[in-house]
């Protein structure tokens, strides 16, 4: 299962045509991905034949959210539920670097009916296995997007494989992402059922250009 990032309607069209399985819909990739506009969410979810998971992230100042941030994100989730989107992508930590379970429980309650992916806030947790143990308690969180900590996924492959084996026992999906491209994707294909591609499927390796059909196909 290949998930790709879309930042505009043309990306959504290309992801559908090129054979991706799922879309993470984001804005502001120069800020590592923020919540897209209402218009983009609505139109993209109408147009796409493949599932769309919407990024819910109000700022790029880390993954700690105050009460106002939380209310804004919960309101975004309320809107997303009214569209054809299939899920949300979200992540939250405390100042101590552990999963913010208080806010996570609010999100789970508000997101009823939507799939939930915990994004790469996971990589900023103080201990990845500690964060994994916390998330395993919540069956509503189906997927964890991670590079295995700091750095690229290919640099943390042994830890990713170990976490994946552990998570599978609890019916949780570890989806590696971060620096995966046509040159290293073969390292992941035997171990992981889900892979996340960002700039690795882009024409010049950045989000300034569109997707490449050839590069998308290199992930299969």
Backbone as numpy.savetxt, mean C-alpha at the origin, in Angstrom:
# Nx Ny Nz CAx CAy CAz Cx Cy Cz
0.02 -11.74 -7.77 -0.83 -10.57 -7.77 0.06 -9.34 -7.77
-0.06 -8.54 -8.81 0.75 -7.33 -8.93 -0.09 -6.10 -8.64
0.34 -5.33 -7.65 -0.28 -4.04 -7.35 0.64 -2.94 -7.86
0.07 -1.97 -8.57 0.84 -0.84 -9.07 0.25 0.45 -8.52
1.07 1.50 -8.53 0.63 2.81 -8.06 0.11 3.62 -9.24
-1.06 4.22 -9.06 -1.61 5.15 -10.03 -1.78 6.51 -9.37
-1.42 7.56 -10.11 -1.54 8.92 -9.57 -2.48 9.78 -10.39
-3.01 9.23 -11.48 -3.93 9.98 -12.34 -4.77 8.99 -13.15
-5.72 9.52 -13.91 -6.62 8.65 -14.66 -5.89 7.86 -15.74
-4.91 8.47 -16.40 -4.17 7.73 -17.42 -3.46 6.53 -16.81
-2.90 6.69 -15.61 -2.28 5.55 -14.91 -3.30 4.44 -14.69
-4.51 4.83 -14.31 -5.56 3.83 -14.06 -5.88 3.07 -15.34
-6.01 3.79 -16.44 -6.27 3.16 -17.73 -5.13 2.21 -18.10
-3.90 2.68 -17.96 -2.74 1.86 -18.32 -2.64 0.61 -17.44
-2.87 0.77 -16.15 -2.79 -0.39 -15.24 -3.80 -1.45 -15.64
-4.98 -1.03 -16.04 -6.00 -1.97 -16.49 -5.59 -2.65 -17.79
-5.08 -1.88 -18.72 -4.73 -2.42 -20.04 -3.48 -3.30 -20.00
-2.55 -2.98 -19.11 -1.26 -3.67 -19.12 -1.25 -4.95 -18.28
-2.33 -5.22 -17.55 -2.43 -6.49 -16.86 -2.14 -6.48 -15.38
-2.07 -5.30 -14.77 -1.92 -5.25 -13.31 -3.17 -5.84 -12.66
-3.03 -6.30 -11.42 -4.14 -6.93 -10.72 -4.86 -5.99 -9.76
-4.15 -4.96 -9.29 -4.74 -4.05 -8.31 -4.01 -2.72 -8.38
-4.70 -1.67 -8.00 -4.13 -0.32 -8.03 -4.12 0.28 -6.64
-2.98 0.88 -6.28 -2.92 1.76 -5.12 -3.01 3.18 -5.66
-4.07 3.88 -5.32 -4.31 5.22 -5.85 -3.77 6.25 -4.88
-2.82 7.06 -5.36 -2.12 8.01 -4.50 -2.00 9.36 -5.20
-1.71 10.38 -4.41 -1.29 11.68 -4.91 0.07 12.01 -4.31
0.75 12.99 -4.89 1.98 13.54 -4.30 3.03 12.46 -4.01
3.43 11.73 -5.03 4.45 10.71 -4.80 5.81 11.32 -4.45
6.00 12.60 -4.74 7.21 13.29 -4.29 7.22 13.43 -2.77
6.06 13.18 -2.14 5.96 13.17 -0.68 5.63 11.76 -0.17
5.99 10.76 -0.98 5.80 9.35 -0.64 4.34 8.93 -0.57
3.46 9.69 -1.21 2.07 9.28 -1.34 1.15 9.87 -0.30
0.18 10.66 -0.78 -0.84 11.25 0.11 -2.23 10.91 -0.46
-3.27 11.25 0.28 -4.63 10.98 -0.15 -4.93 11.73 -1.45
-5.42 11.03 -2.46 -5.77 11.72 -3.72 -7.04 12.54 -3.57
-7.32 13.35 -4.58 -8.50 14.23 -4.54 -9.78 13.41 -4.63
-10.85 14.02 -4.17 -12.17 13.39 -4.23 -12.52 13.04 -5.68
-12.25 13.97 -6.58 -12.57 13.73 -7.98 -11.83 12.55 -8.56
-10.54 12.43 -8.25 -9.74 11.32 -8.77 -10.22 9.99 -8.19
-10.51 9.97 -6.91 -11.01 8.74 -6.28 -12.30 8.29 -6.96
-13.20 9.24 -7.14 -14.52 8.91 -7.69 -14.41 8.42 -9.13
-13.68 9.15 -9.97 -13.59 8.79 -11.38 -12.77 7.53 -11.59
-11.69 7.38 -10.86 -10.84 6.20 -11.01 -11.59 4.93 -10.61
-12.34 5.02 -9.51 -13.05 3.83 -9.05 -14.22 3.48 -9.96
-14.78 4.46 -10.67 -15.82 4.18 -11.67 -15.23 3.49 -12.89
-14.04 3.95 -13.30 -13.44 3.53 -14.56 -12.77 2.17 -14.48
-12.13 1.89 -13.36 -11.25 0.71 -13.27 -12.04 -0.60 -13.20
-11.54 -1.59 -13.94 -12.09 -2.94 -13.86 -11.39 -3.75 -12.78
-10.21 -3.31 -12.37 -9.48 -4.00 -11.31 -9.63 -3.22 -10.01
-9.49 -3.88 -8.86 -9.73 -3.20 -7.58 -8.80 -2.01 -7.36
-9.35 -0.99 -6.75 -8.58 0.20 -6.37 -8.57 0.32 -4.86
-7.36 0.45 -4.31 -7.17 0.73 -2.90 -6.63 2.15 -2.78
-7.26 2.98 -1.99 -6.96 4.40 -1.92 -6.06 4.71 -0.73
-4.98 5.44 -1.01 -4.11 5.90 0.07 -4.86 6.89 0.96
-4.78 6.68 2.27 -5.36 7.63 3.24 -4.21 8.10 4.13
-3.69 9.26 3.78 -2.53 9.82 4.50 -2.59 11.33 4.34
-2.78 12.03 5.43 -3.07 13.46 5.36 -1.84 14.33 5.26
-0.67 13.83 5.65 0.57 14.61 5.57 1.75 13.67 5.47
2.93 14.23 5.17 4.12 13.41 5.02 5.10 13.61 6.17
4.60 14.10 7.29 5.46 14.33 8.45 5.46 13.10 9.35
5.91 12.00 8.79 5.92 10.76 9.55 4.55 10.11 9.58
4.34 9.23 10.55 3.12 8.43 10.60 2.41 8.55 11.94
2.68 9.64 12.64 1.98 9.95 13.89 0.92 11.00 13.58
-0.32 10.73 13.99 -1.43 11.62 13.64 -2.13 12.12 14.89
-2.33 13.45 14.93 -3.05 14.01 16.07 -4.55 13.89 15.84
-5.33 14.41 16.78 -6.78 14.24 16.72 -7.39 14.85 15.46
-6.87 16.00 15.03 -7.39 16.64 13.82 -7.03 15.83 12.58
-5.81 15.34 12.53 -5.40 14.47 11.42 -6.32 13.25 11.33
-6.54 12.66 12.48 -7.35 11.44 12.51 -8.77 11.70 12.02
-9.35 12.81 12.43 -10.71 13.12 12.00 -10.76 13.33 10.49
-9.75 14.01 9.96 -9.69 14.22 8.51 -9.61 12.89 7.77
-8.79 11.99 8.26 -8.61 10.70 7.60 -9.87 9.84 7.72
-10.52 9.90 8.85 -11.77 9.15 9.01 -12.85 9.71 8.08
-12.87 11.02 7.87 -13.83 11.62 6.94 -13.52 11.18 5.51
-12.23 11.09 5.18 -11.85 10.58 3.86 -12.34 9.15 3.67
-12.22 8.34 4.69 -12.69 6.94 4.62 -14.20 6.91 4.40
-14.93 7.79 5.07 -16.37 7.87 4.87 -16.71 8.12 3.40
-15.95 9.02 2.77 -16.19 9.29 1.36 -15.82 8.10 0.49
-14.67 7.50 0.75 -14.21 6.37 -0.05 -15.23 5.23 -0.04
-15.87 5.03 1.09 -16.90 3.98 1.21 -18.07 4.22 0.25
-18.28 5.46 -0.12 -19.39 5.79 -1.01 -19.04 5.61 -2.49
-17.79 5.32 -2.79 -17.35 5.13 -4.17 -17.25 3.64 -4.47
-16.73 3.32 -5.65 -16.52 1.93 -6.04 -15.15 1.40 -5.63
-14.41 2.15 -4.85 -13.10 1.68 -4.39 -13.27 0.43 -3.52
-12.27 -0.46 -3.61 -12.35 -1.73 -2.89 -11.68 -1.69 -1.52
-10.79 -0.72 -1.32 -10.08 -0.73 -0.06 -9.32 0.56 0.20
-8.64 0.58 1.33 -7.81 1.72 1.71 -6.41 1.23 2.07
-5.47 2.17 1.99 -4.07 1.91 2.35 -3.72 2.92 3.42
-3.35 2.46 4.59 -3.20 3.36 5.73 -2.20 2.77 6.70
-1.62 3.62 7.53 -0.70 3.14 8.55 -0.49 4.20 9.60
-0.34 3.78 10.84 -0.21 4.74 11.93 0.70 4.19 13.02
1.54 5.07 13.57 2.46 4.71 14.65 2.31 5.70 15.79
2.79 5.30 16.95 2.91 6.22 18.08 4.29 6.86 18.05
4.50 7.83 18.91 5.82 8.46 19.00 6.90 7.46 19.42
6.47 6.36 20.05 7.43 5.33 20.48 7.77 4.36 19.36
7.13 4.50 18.21 7.44 3.65 17.07 6.73 2.31 17.07
5.59 2.24 17.74 4.77 1.02 17.71 3.46 1.35 17.00
2.76 0.32 16.56 1.48 0.53 15.88 0.51 1.25 16.82
-0.11 2.30 16.32 -1.09 3.06 17.11 -2.41 2.30 17.07
-2.61 1.43 18.02 -3.80 0.58 18.02 -5.07 1.38 18.28
-4.96 2.45 19.04 -6.13 3.27 19.32 -6.72 3.82 18.02
-5.86 4.39 17.18 -6.33 4.93 15.90 -6.67 3.81 14.92
-5.91 2.73 14.95 -6.20 1.60 14.06 -7.61 1.06 14.30
-7.99 0.95 15.57 -9.34 0.45 15.88 -10.41 1.40 15.34
-10.16 2.70 15.41 -11.10 3.66 14.84 -11.23 3.46 13.34
-10.10 3.26 12.68 -10.10 3.06 11.23 -10.86 1.80 10.86
-10.58 0.72 11.57 -11.26 -0.56 11.29 -12.77 -0.40 11.43
-13.19 0.29 12.48 -14.62 0.50 12.69 -15.24 1.32 11.57
-14.54 2.35 11.13 -15.07 3.26 10.12 -15.00 2.65 8.72
-14.03 1.78 8.49 -13.78 1.26 7.14 -14.55 -0.01 6.84
-15.54 -0.32 7.62 -16.29 -1.56 7.45 -16.71 -1.73 5.99
-16.38 -2.90 5.43 -16.69 -3.18 4.03 -15.55 -2.93 3.08
-14.51 -2.24 3.54 -13.33 -1.98 2.71 -12.18 -2.89 3.13
-11.38 -3.35 2.17 -10.14 -4.03 2.48 -9.16 -3.02 3.07
-8.29 -3.50 3.95 -7.31 -2.61 4.59 -5.91 -3.14 4.36
-5.07 -2.29 3.79 -3.63 -2.56 3.70 -2.91 -1.62 4.66
-2.03 -2.18 5.48 -1.18 -1.35 6.34 0.08 -1.05 5.54
0.32 0.24 5.26 1.39 0.59 4.33 2.76 0.65 5.00
3.70 1.29 4.32 5.10 1.22 4.75 5.42 2.04 5.99
4.41 2.56 6.67 4.63 3.00 8.05 5.23 1.85 8.84
4.88 0.65 8.42 5.41 -0.58 9.03 6.94 -0.56 9.07
7.55 -0.01 8.03 9.01 0.00 7.95 9.65 1.00 8.90
8.85 1.93 9.40 9.35 2.91 10.37 9.10 2.50 11.81
8.46 1.35 12.00 8.26 0.84 13.35 9.61 0.49 13.97
9.69 0.55 15.28 10.99 0.32 15.92 11.47 -1.12 15.73
10.55 -2.07 15.70 10.87 -3.48 15.48 9.79 -4.05 14.57
10.18 -4.54 13.40 9.17 -5.00 12.44 8.38 -6.20 12.96
9.04 -7.15 13.60 8.31 -8.32 14.09 7.34 -7.95 15.21
7.67 -6.94 15.98 6.76 -6.45 17.01 5.51 -5.85 16.35
5.73 -5.05 15.31 4.60 -4.47 14.58 3.76 -5.56 13.93
4.42 -6.58 13.40 3.69 -7.69 12.77 2.82 -8.41 13.79
3.36 -8.68 14.96 2.60 -9.36 16.00 1.35 -8.54 16.37
1.49 -7.23 16.41 0.33 -6.38 16.71 -0.71 -6.48 15.62
-0.30 -6.37 14.36 -1.25 -6.37 13.25 -1.92 -7.72 13.07
-1.25 -8.78 13.48 -1.85 -10.11 13.36 -3.11 -10.25 14.22
-3.26 -9.37 15.20 -4.44 -9.43 16.07 -5.70 -8.93 15.36
-5.50 -8.23 14.24 -6.63 -7.59 13.57 -6.88 -8.25 12.22
-7.87 -9.11 12.17 -8.16 -9.83 10.93 -8.62 -8.89 9.82
-9.08 -7.70 10.19 -9.54 -6.74 9.19 -8.40 -6.18 8.34
-7.18 -6.24 8.88 -6.00 -5.80 8.12 -5.50 -6.99 7.32
-5.81 -7.02 6.04 -5.49 -8.20 5.24 -4.06 -8.22 4.74
-3.50 -7.04 4.45 -2.21 -6.96 3.76 -1.28 -6.00 4.47
0.00 -6.35 4.51 1.03 -5.46 5.04 2.03 -5.20 3.93
2.12 -3.94 3.51 3.07 -3.52 2.49 4.36 -3.12 3.18
5.47 -3.76 2.81 6.72 -3.51 3.53 7.94 -3.81 2.68
8.99 -3.07 2.94 10.30 -3.39 2.36 11.16 -4.14 3.37
10.56 -4.50 4.50 11.30 -5.23 5.52 12.11 -4.34 6.44
11.75 -3.07 6.50 12.50 -2.11 7.31 13.14 -1.05 6.44
14.19 -0.43 6.92 14.87 0.61 6.14 15.53 0.00 4.91
15.58 0.79 3.85 16.24 0.32 2.63 15.26 -0.33 1.68
15.81 -0.96 0.65 15.00 -1.60 -0.38 14.62 -3.02 0.01
13.53 -3.49 -0.58 13.05 -4.84 -0.29 14.11 -5.88 -0.61
14.85 -5.69 -1.69 15.86 -6.67 -2.08 16.98 -6.77 -1.05
17.21 -5.70 -0.30 18.24 -5.70 0.74 17.77 -6.41 2.01
16.46 -6.54 2.15 15.88 -7.13 3.36 15.15 -8.44 3.08
15.52 -9.09 1.99 14.78 -10.26 1.54 14.70 -11.38 2.58
15.78 -11.73 3.27 15.67 -12.80 4.27 14.62 -12.50 5.34
14.59 -11.25 5.83 13.59 -10.89 6.85 12.18 -10.93 6.26
12.03 -10.47 5.03 10.72 -10.50 4.39 10.21 -11.93 4.25
11.08 -12.84 3.86 10.69 -14.25 3.71 10.28 -14.82 5.06
11.04 -14.49 6.10 10.72 -14.99 7.44 9.37 -14.45 7.91
9.13 -13.15 7.70 7.86 -12.57 8.11 6.71 -13.16 7.30
6.95 -13.40 6.04 5.90 -13.94 5.18 5.46 -15.32 5.64
6.42 -16.16 5.99 6.08 -17.50 6.47 5.26 -17.43 7.75
5.64 -16.52 8.62 4.94 -16.35 9.89 3.53 -15.81 9.66
3.42 -14.82 8.76 2.12 -14.19 8.51 1.14 -15.14 7.83
1.66 -16.00 6.96 0.79 -16.94 6.24 0.02 -17.83 7.20
0.65 -18.19 8.31 -0.01 -19.05 9.29 -1.25 -18.37 9.87
-1.28 -17.04 9.80 -2.40 -16.26 10.35 -3.27 -15.67 9.23
-3.10 -16.21 8.02 -3.87 -15.73 6.86 -3.67 -14.24 6.60
-2.45 -13.78 6.83 -2.10 -12.40 6.56 -1.13 -12.36 5.38
-1.24 -11.33 4.54 -0.40 -11.21 3.35 0.72 -10.20 3.60
1.96 -10.64 3.41 3.09 -9.74 3.35 3.33 -9.40 1.88
3.20 -8.15 1.52 3.40 -7.71 0.14 4.67 -6.87 0.06
5.76 -7.44 -0.46 7.00 -6.67 -0.55 6.88 -5.53 -1.55
7.49 -4.41 -1.22 7.53 -3.25 -2.09 8.67 -2.35 -1.69
9.15 -1.59 -2.63 10.26 -0.69 -2.36 11.48 -1.09 -3.16
11.68 -0.46 -4.30 12.86 -0.74 -5.12 12.78 -2.01 -5.93
11.61 -2.62 -6.06 11.49 -3.83 -6.86 11.33 -3.42 -8.33
12.13 -4.03 -9.19 12.11 -3.68 -10.60 12.39 -4.92 -11.45
12.50 -4.76 -12.75 12.68 -5.89 -13.65 13.97 -6.66 -13.38
14.94 -6.01 -12.78 16.23 -6.65 -12.54 16.27 -7.52 -11.29
15.35 -7.27 -10.34 15.41 -8.05 -9.10 14.09 -8.74 -8.75
13.06 -8.56 -9.57 11.75 -9.13 -9.22 11.80 -10.65 -9.16
12.69 -11.28 -9.91 12.76 -12.75 -9.90 13.09 -13.29 -8.51
13.75 -12.49 -7.67 14.07 -12.92 -6.31 12.82 -13.13 -5.46
11.73 -12.47 -5.85 10.51 -12.46 -5.03 9.45 -13.43 -5.52
9.53 -13.83 -6.77 8.41 -14.55 -7.38 8.14 -15.91 -6.75
9.16 -16.58 -6.27 8.96 -17.91 -5.69 8.43 -17.86 -4.26
8.64 -16.74 -3.60 8.33 -16.65 -2.17 7.04 -15.90 -1.85
6.63 -15.01 -2.75 5.52 -14.10 -2.42 4.43 -14.18 -3.48
3.19 -14.19 -3.00 2.05 -14.22 -3.91 1.63 -12.82 -4.33
2.02 -11.81 -3.56 1.66 -10.42 -3.85 2.95 -9.61 -3.96
3.03 -8.73 -4.95 4.17 -7.84 -5.11 3.65 -6.45 -5.44
4.30 -5.45 -4.86 3.92 -4.05 -5.06 4.98 -3.37 -5.91
4.55 -2.73 -7.00 5.48 -2.04 -7.89 5.17 -0.55 -7.90
6.20 0.25 -7.67 6.05 1.69 -7.75 6.72 2.22 -9.00
7.86 2.87 -8.83 8.56 3.43 -9.98 9.19 2.35 -10.86
9.23 1.11 -10.37 9.81 0.01 -11.14 9.07 -0.33 -12.41
7.84 0.16 -12.57 7.10 -0.08 -13.81 6.94 1.22 -14.60
7.73 2.23 -14.26 7.66 3.52 -14.94 8.75 3.62 -16.02
8.47 4.41 -17.05 9.33 4.47 -18.23 10.75 4.90 -17.89
10.91 5.85 -16.98 12.27 6.29 -16.63 12.60 6.04 -15.17
11.79 5.16 -14.53 12.05 4.83 -13.14 11.65 5.90 -12.15
10.84 6.87 -12.60 10.32 7.90 -11.69 8.82 8.08 -11.97
8.17 8.82 -11.10 6.73 9.06 -11.27 6.46 10.27 -12.18
7.50 10.77 -12.82 7.32 11.86 -13.78 6.82 11.36 -15.12
6.92 10.05 -15.34 6.50 9.47 -16.60 5.46 8.39 -16.36
4.86 7.90 -17.45 3.82 6.90 -17.34 4.37 5.50 -17.19
3.44 4.54 -17.12 3.81 3.13 -16.99 4.27 2.56 -18.33
5.09 1.53 -18.23 5.55 0.79 -19.40 4.89 -0.58 -19.41
4.25 -0.93 -20.50 3.64 -2.26 -20.60 4.70 -3.35 -20.47
5.86 -3.12 -21.08 6.93 -4.11 -21.00 7.38 -4.32 -19.55
7.52 -3.24 -18.81 7.97 -3.37 -17.43 6.91 -4.01 -16.55
5.65 -3.69 -16.77 4.58 -4.36 -16.02 4.65 -5.86 -16.28
4.81 -6.25 -17.53 4.84 -7.68 -17.88 6.08 -8.37 -17.32
7.15 -7.61 -17.05 8.36 -8.22 -16.49 8.16 -8.73 -15.07
7.04 -8.34 -14.44 6.76 -8.76 -13.07 6.03 -10.10 -13.02
5.75 -10.68 -14.17 5.00 -11.95 -14.18 5.90 -13.09 -14.68
